[in-house]
Each structure stands twice: as structure tokens, then as C-alpha cells.
Amino acid sequence: MSSKESIDPLLNGGLPAEPGDDEVEGRGNDDVVVEPSEDDTEDDDVTAETDTPNRRHRAVLDWAVVIIVALLVAFLVRTFVLAHFVVDGTSMFSTLHDDDRVFVNKLSYRLHDPNRGDVVVLHQDSGASERDLIKRVIALPGETIEVQNCQVSIDGQTLEEPYLDPEVVTPGNCGGDLAPVLVPEDHVFVMGDNRGGSQDSRALGPIEEDDLVGRAFVVFWPQSHWQWL
């Protein structure tokens, strides 16, 4: 063997292969894979086991916050903004029926005065009992109301009442006459649409505006009775 041939392996960047060495094709620096030690695997298992209870705890806490906020919002809305009432009786027939469900806007009369024709829920305290009534505003503060022959007059002018059912309010079912009544300031005069079957301001007198719970604005149940008021 010549001298050139003896140093060729060194010039090619390697040492002569030792007997027993296995050759791996295509192995370079990018192909090196380091297997984790047993200690590393145990550490990962401990971390995973610790994270799972933490995630569950955070999820429970998040849901608890959502439920508390939802209940608080519902309470505030129910107390100050919107409420629903169930009609009990026929004093507003045929506008409202027994067991109708209505939504009441409790903010209405915090923002403006009652208007004639509004359907309102009012709180009536007779001393021995308390109850909520639903009626219609007929006369406003400072006005004089009178009823003769089933016809309502406000300050001497006949009041048109298109919401009354002529098959319900008849000469024999209108509750009789009412002598002139002056409605005091901060009061309203209310009556039921079923004039012959309603206990209202004709018996209770004018109602203080502070006793108005709010304005009923829609019948939402049953579906067949759905209507704006």
C-alpha cells in the first residue's frame, strides 16, 4: 500500500472503522433523539396530577360567579324594572281574562306621570289585608270625574272609551252613577273595564300615585291572549 493510500481515511474526516462498529445510514445531528429519564417522567406525572384539580377548581369557581351574577341581575330586574303578575278575577274583562299573565314596567312612573288609559297594577292596603289590583287610569290629578247612565265625563266632557266591550258594559251592567269627584294632586282615578264587576276608585276613592306598582304593557300568556295593552 502506498503512503497516499494510507492517509486517505484521515483526509476524508474520519478514522478507520473499528471492527464491530455498526453503520447507521442517514444519521445526522437533526436525527438525534434523547429519551427522557425515569426521573423526568415522574416529574411530568406529578405536574399533570396537580394541574387537573386546579382546573376543576377554577371551573367550579367560574360557574359559581356566573350563577351569583345572574341571580343578582334577576333580583334587581324583578325588584326595580320588570315584574309579571297573574290576573285573578274578571274586573278587567274582556281586556284581560282570569289567569292571564302580564308584564309590568315598574320604571314607568319613575320616569313620567300616569296617562289616561294606562292599565296599571296598584298596591291596595286596607289595614286588615294587602293586595295588588289591576285597573285602568280614567281621570288624572286636578280633573273632575262623573258617571251618569253608564257614561263617564271628565270636566264635563264625555270620555270616549274604545277599550270597553259593549257586550260586557251594558246599561244593566255598568255599576251605577257616580257623583262628581275631584281627583287630588298626586292621585289618579281608576276603574275596571268590566264596570259592573269591578271594585275600583268608585268604592276605594282616588289612588295615590305612590301606590302604583307600574304599568302593565303586554299579556304574554296564554299565547292565544297575547296582546299589547
N, CA and C of each residue as an Amber inpcrd file, in Angstrom:
protein
   687
   0.8760000  -1.1940000   0.0000000   0.0000000   0.0000000   0.0000000
   0.8870000   1.2100000   0.0000000   0.5510000   2.2540000  -0.7820000
   1.3570000   3.4780000  -0.8880000   1.0750000   4.3790000   0.2700000
   1.8820000   5.3840000   0.4930000   1.6990000   6.3640000   1.5770000
   0.4280000   7.1460000   1.3800000   0.0720000   7.4960000   0.1680000
  -1.1460000   8.2650000  -0.1200000  -2.3660000   7.4940000   0.2960000
  -2.3380000   6.2110000  -0.0210000  -3.4980000   5.4080000   0.3090000
  -3.6430000   5.2230000   1.8080000  -2.5780000   5.2830000   2.5370000
  -2.6590000   5.0640000   3.9730000  -3.2330000   6.2350000   4.7180000
  -3.1580000   7.4520000   4.1560000  -3.6850000   8.6160000   4.8750000
  -5.0180000   9.0940000   4.3150000  -5.5390000   8.4450000   3.2890000
  -6.8200000   8.8760000   2.7070000  -7.9490000   8.9040000   3.7330000
  -8.0760000   7.9040000   4.5910000  -9.1710000   7.9680000   5.5710000
  -9.0790000   9.1760000   6.4760000  -7.8950000   9.6270000   6.7950000
  -7.7380000  10.8020000   7.6460000  -8.1190000  12.0570000   6.9100000
  -7.7680000  12.1340000   5.6240000  -8.1270000  13.3060000   4.8310000
  -9.6300000  13.3980000   4.6290000 -10.3250000  12.2750000   4.6260000
 -11.7790000  12.2770000   4.4360000 -12.5360000  12.5840000   5.7170000
 -11.8520000  12.9270000   6.8060000 -12.5160000  13.3850000   8.0220000
 -12.9200000  12.2910000   8.9520000 -12.4020000  11.1260000   8.8890000
 -12.8340000  10.0810000   9.7880000 -11.7080000   9.1480000  10.1090000
 -11.9360000   8.2680000  11.0280000 -10.9640000   7.2500000  11.3900000
 -11.3800000   5.9460000  10.7590000 -10.4730000   5.0890000  10.5950000
 -10.8520000   3.7930000  10.0420000 -11.8390000   3.1130000  10.9650000
 -12.7840000   2.4640000  10.3570000 -13.8040000   1.7890000  11.1520000
 -13.1960000   0.6830000  11.9580000 -13.5900000   0.6530000  13.2320000
 -13.1110000  -0.4100000  14.1100000 -13.9460000  -1.6530000  13.8840000
 -13.3640000  -2.7200000  14.0770000 -14.1340000  -3.9520000  13.9080000
 -15.2850000  -4.0000000  14.8980000 -16.4480000  -4.3830000  14.4340000
 -17.6140000  -4.4950000  15.3130000 -18.4810000  -3.2710000  15.3290000
 -18.0390000  -2.1040000  14.7730000 -18.8680000  -0.9050000  14.7170000
 -19.9760000  -1.1030000  13.6990000 -21.2350000  -0.6840000  14.0730000
 -22.3660000  -0.7440000  13.1450000 -22.5130000   0.5880000  12.4560000
 -22.8300000   0.5880000  11.2090000 -23.0080000   1.8130000  10.4320000
 -24.4800000   2.1480000  10.3580000 -24.8580000   3.3880000  10.6970000
 -26.2420000   3.8360000  10.6380000 -26.3640000   4.8210000   9.5040000
 -27.1950000   4.5080000   8.5400000 -27.3360000   5.3590000   7.3760000
 -28.2330000   6.5580000   7.6880000 -27.8520000   7.7290000   7.1620000
 -28.6940000   8.9170000   7.2640000 -28.7240000   9.5270000   8.6380000
 -27.9300000   9.1170000   9.6210000 -27.9790000   9.7100000  10.9520000
 -27.1380000  10.9600000  10.9540000 -27.7310000  12.0810000  11.2980000
 -27.0400000  13.3530000  11.4490000 -27.4370000  13.9760000  12.7520000
 -27.0230000  15.2340000  12.9700000 -27.3300000  15.9100000  14.2280000
 -28.8260000  16.0800000  14.4200000 -29.5930000  16.3100000  13.3370000
 -31.0250000  16.5420000  13.4530000 -31.7910000  15.2900000  13.8180000
 -31.1830000  14.1470000  13.6230000 -31.8940000  12.9010000  13.8540000
 -31.6750000  12.3300000  15.2440000 -30.9410000  13.0480000  16.0840000
 -30.6540000  12.5300000  17.4160000 -31.9020000  12.6430000  18.2790000
 -32.3150000  11.5720000  18.9240000 -33.4710000  11.5420000  19.8160000
 -32.9890000  11.1650000  21.1890000 -33.3570000  12.0390000  22.1760000
 -32.9640000  11.7620000  23.5510000 -34.1730000  11.2620000  24.3030000
 -34.1360000  10.0880000  24.8200000 -35.2390000   9.5340000  25.5820000
 -35.2260000  10.0830000  26.9930000 -36.3940000  10.4640000  27.5290000
 -36.4210000  11.0120000  28.8910000 -36.0360000   9.9620000  29.8920000
 -35.4340000  10.4480000  30.9520000 -35.0750000   9.5460000  32.0400000
 -36.3030000   9.2470000  32.8830000 -36.2100000   8.2560000  33.7170000
 -37.3200000   7.9010000  34.5860000 -37.6840000   9.0400000  35.5230000
 -36.6990000   9.8100000  35.9720000 -36.9610000  10.9360000  36.8740000
 -37.7990000  11.9930000  36.1920000 -37.4780000  12.2940000  34.9050000
 -38.2460000  13.3050000  34.1660000 -39.6940000  12.8680000  33.9940000
 -39.9200000  11.5850000  33.7180000 -41.2810000  11.0770000  33.5330000
 -42.0800000  11.2010000  34.8080000 -41.4730000  10.8960000  35.9340000
 -42.1660000  11.0070000  37.2020000 -42.5490000  12.4560000  37.4950000
 -41.6510000  13.4050000  37.1720000 -41.9540000  14.8290000  37.3980000
 -43.1450000  15.2630000  36.5700000 -43.2060000  14.8130000  35.2860000
 -44.3230000  15.1860000  34.4280000 -45.6200000  14.6440000  34.9760000
 -45.6090000  13.4090000  35.4870000 -46.8260000  12.8190000  36.0340000
 -47.3190000  13.6080000  37.2290000 -46.4290000  14.0490000  38.0840000
 -46.8200000  14.8180000  39.2590000 -47.4280000  16.1400000  38.8530000
 -46.8480000  16.8070000  37.8320000 -47.3720000  18.0960000  37.3560000
 -48.7780000  17.9330000  36.7800000 -48.9800000  16.8720000  35.9800000
 -50.3020000  16.6430000  35.3820000 -51.3400000  16.3730000  36.4520000
 -50.9670000  15.5800000  37.4570000 -51.9110000  15.2750000  38.5190000
 -52.2670000  16.5100000  39.3200000 -51.3490000  17.4510000  39.4670000
 -51.5930000  18.6800000  40.2240000 -52.4580000  19.6510000  39.4410000
 -52.2410000  19.7150000  38.1010000 -52.9850000  20.6720000  37.2740000
 -54.4630000  20.3100000  37.1710000 -54.7970000  19.0110000  37.1390000
 -56.1920000  18.5980000  36.9530000 -57.1160000  19.1060000  38.0630000
 -56.7870000  18.9450000  39.3440000 -57.6480000  19.5140000  40.3970000
 -57.7320000  21.0320000  40.3280000 -56.6490000  21.6940000  39.9420000
 -56.6630000  23.1610000  39.8420000 -57.6300000  23.6230000  38.7650000
 -57.6090000  22.9240000  37.6310000 -58.5340000  23.2920000  36.5490000
 -59.9780000  23.0870000  36.9770000 -60.2390000  21.9870000  37.6580000
 -61.6010000  21.7340000  38.1300000 -62.0440000  22.7910000  39.1280000
 -61.1350000  23.1690000  39.9980000 -61.4560000  24.2000000  40.9910000
 -61.7800000  25.5240000  40.3160000 -60.9900000  25.8960000  39.3070000
 -61.2460000  27.1530000  38.6000000 -62.5730000  27.1100000  37.8580000
 -62.8910000  25.9370000  37.2610000 -64.1610000  25.8100000  36.5340000
 -65.3510000  25.9610000  37.4750000 -65.2640000  25.3150000  38.6440000
 -66.3440000  25.4400000  39.6310000 -66.4850000  26.8800000  40.0920000
 -65.3520000  27.5470000  40.3180000 -65.3810000  28.9420000  40.7570000
 -65.9860000  29.8410000  39.6940000 -65.6240000  29.6120000  38.4340000
 -66.1760000  30.4250000  37.3400000 -67.6900000  30.2660000  37.2550000
 -68.1820000  29.0290000  37.3430000 -69.6270000  28.7940000  37.2830000
 -70.3420000  29.4190000  38.4770000 -69.7110000  29.3540000  39.6360000
 -70.3270000  29.9570000  40.8190000 -70.4830000  31.4580000  40.6400000
 -69.4650000  32.1050000  40.0720000 -69.5280000  33.5490000  39.8310000
 -70.6360000  33.8730000  38.8330000 -70.7320000  33.0810000  37.7570000
 -71.7650000  33.3130000  36.7390000 -73.1590000  33.1910000  37.3450000
 -73.3810000  32.1540000  38.1560000 -74.6950000  31.9340000  38.7650000
 -75.0420000  33.0570000  39.7310000 -74.0800000  33.4880000  40.5390000
 -74.3310000  34.5630000  41.5060000 -74.6820000  35.8630000  40.7870000
 -73.9310000  36.1790000  39.7280000 -74.2080000  37.4050000  38.9660000
 -75.5800000  37.3360000  38.3160000 -75.9330000  36.1670000  37.7530000
 -77.2440000  36.0090000  37.1050000 -78.3780000  36.1890000  38.1110000
 -78.2140000  35.6050000  39.3010000 -79.2430000  35.7440000  40.3270000
 -79.3600000  37.1890000  40.7920000 -78.2270000  37.8720000  40.9110000
 -78.2520000  39.2700000  41.3380000 -78.9530000  40.1410000  40.3020000
 -78.6350000  39.9270000  39.0340000 -79.2750000  40.6990000  37.9660000
 -80.7820000  40.4250000  37.9490000 -81.1660000  39.1530000  38.0880000
 -82.5930000  38.8120000  38.1020000 -83.3060000  39.4790000  39.2730000
 -82.6480000  39.5000000  40.4260000 -83.2490000  40.1360000  41.6020000
 -83.4360000  41.6390000  41.3770000 -82.4230000  42.2910000  40.8210000
 -82.5100000  43.7340000  40.5820000 -83.5940000  44.0590000  39.5560000
 -83.6510000  43.2400000  38.4870000 -84.6750000  43.4630000  37.4560000
 -86.0670000  43.2610000  38.0430000 -86.2250000  42.1720000  38.8050000
 -87.5330000  41.8590000  39.4040000 -87.9630000  42.9310000  40.3950000
 -87.0150000  43.5070000  41.1190000 -87.3400000  44.4780000  42.1660000
 -87.5850000  45.8690000  41.6110000 -86.7990000  46.2790000  40.6190000
 -86.8320000  47.6760000  40.2050000 -87.2900000  47.9160000  38.7670000
 -87.3110000  46.9070000  37.9180000 -87.5480000  47.1630000  36.4950000
 -88.7950000  46.4600000  35.9660000 -88.8320000  45.1400000  36.0710000
 -89.8780000  44.3750000  35.3930000 -90.4060000  43.2800000  36.3110000
 -91.7170000  43.1140000  36.3030000 -92.3330000  42.0380000  37.0850000
 -93.4850000  41.4610000  36.2850000 -93.8550000  40.2480000  36.6200000
 -95.0350000  39.6810000  35.9680000 -96.0750000  39.3600000  37.0330000
 -97.3330000  39.5360000  36.6420000 -98.4560000  39.3180000  37.5490000
 -99.4670000  38.4030000  36.8730000-100.2000000  37.6800000  37.6990000
-101.2710000  36.8110000  37.2220000-102.6070000  37.4780000  37.5400000
-103.4270000  37.6290000  36.5330000-104.7400000  38.2490000  36.7200000
-105.6490000  37.2750000  37.4600000-106.2360000  37.7580000  38.5420000
-107.1420000  36.9280000  39.3440000-108.4980000  37.6190000  39.3930000
-109.4530000  37.1230000  38.6250000-110.7710000  37.7400000  38.5890000
-111.1210000  38.2670000  37.2140000-112.2770000  38.9090000  37.1180000
-112.8000000  39.3610000  35.8230000-113.1060000  40.8560000  35.8050000
-112.4900000  41.6230000  36.6980000-112.8080000  43.0550000  36.7650000
-112.3340000  43.8250000  35.5360000-111.3820000  43.2270000  34.7740000
-110.9030000  43.8910000  33.5540000-111.3860000  43.1680000  32.2990000
-112.3410000  42.2640000  32.4330000-112.8770000  41.5460000  31.2870000
-113.5830000  42.5310000  30.3500000-113.4290000  42.4600000  29.0290000
-112.7820000  41.3790000  28.3010000-111.3700000  41.7440000  27.8310000
-110.8390000  42.8710000  28.3320000-109.4510000  43.2110000  28.0030000
-108.5060000  42.1640000  28.5660000-108.7440000  41.7840000  29.8220000
-107.9460000  40.7640000  30.4930000-108.8670000  39.6640000  30.9990000
-108.3330000  38.4390000  30.9760000-109.1010000  37.2860000  31.4340000
-108.4730000  36.7200000  32.7020000-109.2710000  35.9760000  33.4280000
-108.7670000  35.3050000  34.6180000-107.6000000  34.3900000  34.2360000
-106.5170000  34.4740000  35.0210000-105.2920000  33.6740000  34.8170000
-104.4060000  34.1780000  33.6920000-104.7340000  35.3110000  33.0830000
-103.7890000  35.9190000  32.1430000-102.5140000  36.3180000  32.8830000
-101.3830000  36.2240000  32.1700000-100.1020000  36.6840000  32.7150000
 -99.7060000  37.9710000  32.0050000 -99.3390000  38.9780000  32.7850000
 -98.9580000  40.2690000  32.2040000 -97.5920000  40.6800000  32.7340000
 -96.8430000  41.3930000  31.8780000 -95.6070000  42.0250000  32.3120000
 -95.9030000  43.4650000  32.7170000 -95.2560000  43.8990000  33.8090000
 -95.4670000  45.2440000  34.3490000 -94.1380000  45.9770000  34.3880000
 -94.1130000  47.1550000  33.7930000 -92.9300000  48.0080000  33.8060000
 -92.9410000  48.8440000  35.0850000 -92.0270000  48.5320000  35.9990000
 -92.0140000  49.2120000  37.2930000 -91.2630000  50.5390000  37.2450000
 -90.6170000  50.8230000  36.1090000 -89.8950000  52.0920000  35.9670000
 -90.7660000  53.2040000  35.3900000 -91.9020000  52.8300000  34.7990000
 -92.7020000  53.8000000  34.0480000 -92.9470000  55.0880000  34.8180000
 -93.4940000  54.9650000  36.0310000 -93.9220000  56.1620000  36.7520000
 -92.8180000  56.7700000  37.5970000 -91.6030000  56.2180000  37.4480000
 -90.4210000  56.9130000  37.9570000 -89.9020000  57.8870000  36.9040000
 -90.3020000  57.6360000  35.6470000 -89.8120000  58.4470000  34.5310000
 -90.8370000  59.4640000  34.0480000 -92.1360000  59.1650000  34.2250000
 -93.1740000  60.0970000  33.7640000 -94.4450000  59.8650000  34.5810000
 -95.3840000  60.7890000  34.4400000 -96.6540000  60.6880000  35.1600000
 -97.5690000  59.6680000  34.4820000 -98.5360000  59.1350000  35.2280000
 -99.5160000  58.2320000  34.6020000-100.3000000  58.9520000  33.5140000
-100.7120000  58.1830000  32.5260000-101.5220000  58.7170000  31.4400000
-102.9090000  58.0890000  31.4620000-103.8760000  58.8420000  30.9860000
-105.2240000  58.2940000  30.9050000-105.2280000  57.0920000  29.9620000
-105.8960000  56.0340000  30.3920000-105.9580000  54.8260000  29.5790000
-104.9160000  53.7810000  29.9340000-103.9110000  54.1460000  30.7470000
-102.9110000  53.1690000  31.1660000-103.5590000  52.0510000  31.9800000
-103.1460000  50.8220000  31.7180000-103.5260000  49.6940000  32.5700000
-102.4320000  49.5720000  33.6280000-102.8300000  49.6810000  34.8930000
-101.8440000  49.7570000  35.9670000-102.1020000  48.6800000  37.0200000
-101.0020000  48.2810000  37.6660000-101.1070000  47.4540000  38.8640000
-100.8870000  48.3730000  40.0470000-101.7920000  48.3030000  41.0290000
-101.6890000  49.1620000  42.2010000-101.7110000  48.3140000  43.4610000
-101.0330000  48.8090000  44.4740000-100.9970000  48.1080000  45.7560000
-102.0360000  48.7380000  46.6690000-102.9500000  47.8980000  47.1480000
-104.0380000  48.3840000  47.9910000-103.9270000  47.7680000  49.3780000
-103.8230000  48.6380000  50.3730000-103.6840000  48.2100000  51.7620000
-104.9180000  48.6830000  52.5220000-105.7520000  47.7230000  52.9000000
-106.9910000  48.0630000  53.6050000-106.8360000  47.9940000  55.1220000
-105.6080000  47.7630000  55.5730000-105.3690000  47.6330000  57.0060000
-105.3850000  46.1920000  57.4410000-106.4730000  45.4990000  57.1490000
-106.5640000  44.0800000  57.5260000-105.8750000  43.1840000  56.5170000
-105.7780000  43.6410000  55.2690000-105.1570000  42.8280000  54.2180000
-104.5030000  43.7290000  53.1810000-103.5970000  43.1300000  52.4410000
-102.9360000  43.8320000  51.3440000-103.1260000  43.0170000  50.0720000
-103.2580000  43.7140000  48.9590000-103.4270000  43.0230000  47.6900000
-103.0240000  43.9410000  46.5570000-102.7620000  43.3380000  45.4160000
-102.4540000  44.0830000  44.1980000-103.6450000  43.9910000  43.2580000
-104.0660000  45.1260000  42.7370000-105.2030000  45.1860000  41.8150000
-104.7210000  45.6690000  40.4570000-105.4270000  45.2690000  39.4260000
-105.1150000  45.7620000  38.0850000-106.3440000  46.4930000  37.5450000
-106.1450000  47.7620000  37.1810000-107.2470000  48.6290000  36.7400000
-106.7530000  49.5320000  35.6150000-107.6410000  50.3970000  35.1630000
-107.2910000  51.3570000  34.1150000-107.4130000  52.7760000  34.6510000
-106.4450000  53.6150000  34.3010000-106.4820000  55.0220000  34.7180000
-107.5310000  55.7540000  33.8750000-108.4840000  56.3970000  34.5840000
-109.5670000  57.0890000  33.8920000-109.4530000  58.6050000  34.0420000
-109.1400000  59.0690000  35.2510000-109.0310000  60.5160000  35.4890000
-107.7030000  60.8230000  36.1630000-107.1720000  62.0170000  35.8540000
-105.8540000  62.4290000  36.3150000-105.9600000  63.5180000  37.3860000
-104.8610000  63.8380000  38.0490000-104.9020000  64.8540000  39.1130000
-105.5040000  66.1780000  38.6380000-106.3870000  66.7410000  39.4730000
-107.0000000  68.0310000  39.1590000-108.2440000  67.9310000  38.3070000
-108.5690000  66.7420000  37.8210000-109.7520000  66.5700000  36.9880000
-110.9490000  66.1490000  37.8420000-112.1440000  66.4780000  37.3210000
-113.3850000  66.0690000  37.9820000-114.0610000  65.0040000  37.1320000
-114.3280000  63.8670000  37.7550000-114.9300000  62.7460000  37.0390000
-116.3510000  62.5370000  37.5380000-117.2140000  62.1570000  36.6120000
-118.6240000  61.9080000  36.9280000-119.1240000  60.7800000  36.0380000
-120.0280000  59.9650000  36.5470000-120.6310000  58.8890000  35.7470000
-122.1500000  59.0170000  35.8250000-122.7930000  59.1140000  34.6690000
-124.2540000  59.1590000  34.5880000-124.7150000  58.2790000  33.4350000
-125.6680000  57.4000000  33.7500000-126.2100000  56.4980000  32.7240000
-125.0980000  55.7300000  31.9870000-124.1420000  55.2750000  32.7720000
-123.0150000  54.4670000  32.2610000-122.0230000  55.2720000  31.4270000
-122.2000000  56.5670000  31.3420000-121.3170000  57.4060000  30.5510000
-120.3910000  58.2050000  31.4650000-119.0840000  58.0850000  31.2250000
-118.0810000  58.7940000  32.0380000-117.8310000  60.1700000  31.4300000
-117.7960000  61.1790000  32.3180000-117.4590000  62.5400000  31.8910000
-116.2620000  63.0340000  32.6890000-115.3570000  63.7250000  32.0140000
-114.1820000  64.3400000  32.6350000-114.2860000  65.8440000  32.4290000
-114.4000000  66.5700000  33.5370000-114.5580000  68.0310000  33.4730000
-115.7010000  68.4170000  32.5380000-116.7840000  67.6550000  32.6130000
-117.9800000  67.9590000  31.8270000-117.9360000  67.4540000  30.3990000
-116.8320000  66.8350000  29.9690000-116.7100000  66.3400000  28.6100000
-116.8350000  64.8150000  28.5860000-117.6550000  64.3030000  27.6710000
-117.8420000  62.8580000  27.5650000-116.5300000  62.1800000  27.1700000
-116.2100000  61.1130000  27.8790000-114.9640000  60.3800000  27.6210000
-115.2430000  59.2120000  26.6720000-114.5080000  59.1840000  25.5580000
-114.6000000  58.0580000  24.6330000-113.7500000  56.9090000  25.1640000
-114.3330000  55.7210000  25.2380000-113.6320000  54.5720000  25.7960000
-113.7160000  53.3730000  24.8480000-112.8730000  53.3590000  23.8110000
-112.9400000  52.2810000  22.8030000-112.5110000  50.9200000  23.3480000
-111.8740000  50.8890000  24.5050000-111.3950000  49.6330000  25.0890000
-112.5160000  48.8500000  25.7820000-113.6810000  49.4810000  25.9870000
-114.7900000  48.7780000  26.6350000-115.4930000  47.8540000  25.6490000
-115.8870000  46.6820000  26.1480000-116.6150000  45.7100000  25.3310000
-118.1150000  45.9840000  25.4860000-118.7930000  46.3860000  24.4070000
-120.2260000  46.7180000  24.5180000-121.0980000  45.5390000  24.9300000
-120.5780000  44.3180000  24.7750000-121.3450000  43.1590000  25.2120000
-121.1800000  42.9110000  26.7160000-120.1760000  43.5720000  27.3140000
-119.9370000  43.4230000  28.7550000-120.4990000  44.6200000  29.5130000
-120.1790000  45.8180000  29.0370000-120.6570000  47.0460000  29.6860000
-121.9610000  47.4530000  29.0090000-123.0240000  47.1790000  29.6880000
-124.3610000  47.4590000  29.1700000-125.1060000  48.3410000  30.1710000
-126.2410000  48.9190000  29.8050000-126.9920000  49.7490000  30.7580000
-127.3220000  49.0310000  32.0530000-127.4120000  47.7140000  32.0130000
-127.7060000  46.9850000  33.2350000-126.4580000  46.4680000  33.9320000
-125.2800000  46.7480000  33.3680000-124.0280000  46.2380000  33.9430000
-122.9180000  47.2800000  33.8070000-123.1320000  48.4140000  34.4530000
-122.1010000  49.4630000  34.3970000-121.7900000  50.0310000  35.7750000
-122.4040000  49.4990000  36.8030000-122.0250000  49.9020000  38.1610000
-122.7630000  51.0890000  38.7230000-123.6970000  51.6430000  37.9930000
-124.4680000  52.7720000  38.5180000-123.7830000  54.1050000  38.3300000
-124.4620000  55.1590000  38.8030000-123.9650000  56.5250000  38.6320000
-122.9360000  56.8770000  39.7090000-122.1580000  57.9140000  39.4040000
-121.1550000  58.4200000  40.3390000-121.2500000  59.9330000  40.3760000
-121.4240000  60.4750000  41.5630000-121.4490000  61.9350000  41.7040000
-120.0670000  62.4960000  41.3800000-120.0060000  63.7750000  40.9840000
-118.7060000  64.3650000  40.6280000-117.6750000  64.2100000  41.7490000
-116.4640000  63.8010000  41.3640000-115.3470000  63.6130000  42.2920000
-114.1430000  64.3580000  41.7340000-113.5430000  65.2200000  42.5500000
-112.3200000  65.9270000  42.1660000-111.1190000  65.0660000  42.5550000
-110.2900000  64.7730000  41.5860000-109.1120000  63.9380000  41.8450000
-108.0140000  64.8180000  42.4420000-107.5230000  64.4960000  43.6600000
-106.4870000  65.3310000  44.2820000-105.1490000  65.2530000  43.5220000
-104.2620000  66.1620000  43.8390000-102.9200000  66.1180000  43.2620000
-102.2310000  64.8270000  43.6950000-101.3950000  64.2990000  42.7950000
-100.6280000  63.0710000  43.0490000-101.5300000  61.8630000  43.2570000
-102.7410000  61.9200000  42.6920000-103.6590000  60.7880000  42.7390000
-104.2020000  60.5310000  41.3300000-104.7570000  59.3460000  41.1220000
-105.4510000  59.0250000  39.8790000-106.7510000  58.3120000  40.2420000
-107.6860000  58.3670000  39.3160000-108.9660000  57.6740000  39.4900000
-108.9630000  56.4850000  38.5420000-109.1270000  55.2850000  39.0950000
-109.0410000  54.0680000  38.2770000-110.3750000  53.3270000  38.2870000
-110.6240000  52.6060000  37.1780000-111.8260000  51.7870000  37.0710000
-111.4850000  50.5180000  36.2970000-112.2640000  49.4640000  36.5230000
-112.1110000  48.2380000  35.7470000-112.8920000  48.3230000  34.4560000
-112.4280000  47.6080000  33.4310000-113.1390000  47.6220000  32.1430000
-114.4780000  46.9020000  32.2360000-114.6040000  45.9990000  33.1960000
-115.8890000  45.3540000  33.4610000-116.5760000  46.1820000  34.5500000
-117.2120000  47.2600000  34.1490000-117.7060000  48.2650000  35.0860000
-118.6830000  47.7010000  36.1180000-119.4420000  46.7060000  35.7540000
-120.4150000  46.1540000  36.6970000-119.8160000  45.1180000  37.6430000
-118.5440000  44.7330000  37.4240000-117.9380000  43.6950000  38.2550000
-116.5660000  44.0800000  38.7530000-116.3860000  45.3750000  39.0510000
-115.0740000  45.8520000  39.4700000-115.1690000  46.6970000  40.7380000
-114.2860000  46.3910000  41.6800000-114.1380000  47.2560000  42.8540000
-112.9630000  48.1810000  42.5660000-113.2270000  49.4460000  42.4260000
-112.1930000  50.3860000  41.9950000-112.3570000  51.7110000  42.7180000
-111.9460000  52.8040000  42.0800000-111.9780000  54.1030000  42.7620000
-113.3900000  54.5650000  43.0940000-114.3990000  53.9960000  42.5040000
-115.7660000  54.3370000  42.8630000-116.0710000  53.9070000  44.2960000
-115.3530000  52.8690000  44.7610000-115.5100000  52.4080000  46.1490000
-114.2890000  52.7480000  46.9950000-113.1080000  52.6990000  46.3940000
-111.8640000  52.9060000  47.1370000-111.4330000  54.3620000  47.1830000
-111.9750000  55.1780000  46.2750000-111.5390000  56.5670000  46.1780000
-110.3220000  56.6850000  45.2730000-109.8920000  57.9020000  44.9800000
-108.6930000  58.1080000  44.1620000-107.4800000  57.4070000  44.7850000
-106.5700000  56.9460000  43.9210000-105.3990000  56.1650000  44.3280000
-104.1520000  57.0420000  44.2870000-103.3720000  56.9870000  45.3500000
-102.1170000  57.7330000  45.3620000-101.1640000  57.1740000  44.2970000
-100.4630000  58.0640000  43.6310000 -99.5180000  57.6300000  42.6010000
 -98.4060000  56.7690000  43.1950000 -98.0710000  57.0020000  44.4550000
 -97.0330000  56.1930000  45.1040000 -97.4720000  54.7420000  45.2740000
 -98.7780000  54.4840000  45.1930000 -99.2780000  53.1150000  45.3310000
 -99.3280000  52.3730000  44.0000000 -98.9410000  53.0380000  42.9270000
 -98.9060000  52.3800000  41.6200000 -97.6190000  51.5670000  41.5040000
 -97.7810000  50.2730000  41.3320000 -96.6040000  49.3970000  41.1850000
 -95.9440000  49.6120000  39.8360000 -96.7480000  49.7980000  38.8160000
 -96.2110000  50.0170000  37.4710000 -97.2880000  49.8830000  36.4260000
 -96.8730000  49.9800000  35.1730000 -97.8120000  49.9180000  34.0450000
 -97.7420000  48.5430000  33.3890000 -98.8930000  47.8860000  33.2940000
 -98.9740000  46.6210000  32.5540000 -98.9700000  46.9490000  31.0640000
 -98.0460000  46.3170000  30.3270000 -97.9190000  46.7180000  28.9210000
 -98.1110000  45.5630000  27.9400000 -98.1500000  44.3250000  28.4100000
 -98.3470000  43.2230000  27.4800000 -98.9150000  42.0130000  28.2240000
 -99.8160000  41.3090000  27.5390000-100.2530000  39.9840000  28.0040000
 -99.3750000  38.9730000  27.2820000 -98.6210000  38.1570000  28.0280000
 -97.6930000  37.2390000  27.3810000 -98.1280000  35.7820000  27.4900000
 -99.1360000  35.4910000  28.3180000 -99.6090000  34.1170000  28.4400000
-101.0590000  34.1080000  28.9070000-101.8830000  33.2170000  28.3710000
-101.5640000  32.2170000  27.3410000-101.3330000  32.8420000  25.9680000
-100.7210000  32.0900000  25.0880000-100.3390000  32.6300000  23.7880000
-101.5430000  33.1480000  23.0050000-102.6710000  32.4910000  23.1750000
-103.8700000  32.9010000  22.4350000-104.3870000  34.2710000  22.8720000
-103.9620000  34.7520000  24.0660000-104.4040000  36.0550000  24.5630000
-103.3340000  37.1250000  24.3930000-102.2290000  36.7890000  23.7200000
-101.1110000  37.7310000  23.5980000-101.5930000  39.0370000  22.9640000
-101.2380000  40.1570000  23.6330000-101.5970000  41.4790000  23.1050000
-100.8360000  42.5620000  23.8650000-100.6170000  43.6660000  23.1760000
-100.1210000  44.8680000  23.8320000-101.2740000  45.5650000  24.5270000
-100.9690000  46.1940000  25.6550000-102.0080000  46.9040000  26.4130000
-101.8200000  48.4110000  26.2860000
